[in-house]
């Protein structure tokens, strides 16, 4: 029989779970869905010598920061069935989420990066707590016995789809499109792709929206054939005049990577305009763009402040992993010349168009992996005072990129990160090579979740 304990929740952990302990025991218990101050009855699901993981059986007494999750599919101790894994912190009030995100950043910086006395600033809130996401990728599955399609997010730690009728962090237009596509796919006889057998057609629906409520829609399939494509496009267009373009992406591999290499336009626009601050950007369906447009402006302001901190100016600024150039253009007025580096060729094309569209003349963009592009840029000569802005994937910077950042001409690094742990690891590496971590600014790009974005400022002493 599984071990049952009564535990008190002490704080939140970097992975988003709660840290709890039983009275008189030093063993740490990680509990999903807990809130600081909760008194819980839990059941241990796995155990090591110094810690265990447990699930909540009963909420005996709620902590002061707990609230009832607005979404009926979010985990709650008294709700049966699997919980949607899209949001893990809806049960914490908004102010508590901000406090705990700053605490998570501090924990990673001190524990992983080995820093002491670094200024971790209070988390800046998102302008919107709900309906803030400008894109959604929804997997499809089959009901038991082949009784129709389901569409929703995966339950936490699994590939079990939790079917949903709505989602409070998505715009209404995105969810209405998802529901209509599910209906049309069923009528057209599209079978959902099955991961275990590798059979079936429909894998995901990808909807990207902008601030004006317009949308680009992409159907992701396992095979190249899309039966009834003309009828699908016609009926979807009739239902949603807000749709600007409909696309088809093919992912033939047995992988968890959502988008495949083959794209084709079924109808309409190849790009969509999005406004961010005073800038207008053209975004193709597969290009990277921060999922929270309003909070992205807050984040980019923080990056600009870090770049210009202390009144510094630089001969050149490199923006690595620049995507469609949103941050590059945001920083353009703060530097003499900027070079954006991005491996996604479609994004590079979008970035050039956006620079021309916004009449920004002091930027250029180059395609390729940062590891391959950086040696060429340094051979061409970048000047004696270079600042580098990085916004890498969750895995952080590779060792070759870190080594290039330690070159003497690199005087400042502005590190934008969506993962405090890999940021702390990379900041620790740079600190051992002559940089000082001056401050870290957390920004809440992902309300209702444990994820947090941050901007770290690293300088060489005497810069």
Beta strands, then each sheet from edge to edge (+ up, - down):
strand 1: 4-12
strand 2: 18-22
strand 3: 28-31
strand 4: 39-47
strand 5: 51-61
strand 6: 119-124
strand 7: 135-142
strand 8: 149-154
strand 9: 161-163
strand 10: 202-209
strand 11: 215-221
strand 12: 243-250
strand 13: 262-268
strand 14: 271-276
strand 15: 279-284
strand 16: 316-320
strand 17: 338-342
strand 18: 363-367
strand 19: 386-390
strand 20: 410-417
strand 21: 435-443
strand 22: 453-460
sheet 1: 1+ 2- 3+ 5+ 4- 1+
sheet 2: 6+ 21+ 22- 20+ 19+ 16+ 17+ 18+
sheet 3: 9+ 8- 7+ 10- 11+ 12+ 13-
sheet 4: 14+ 15-
end
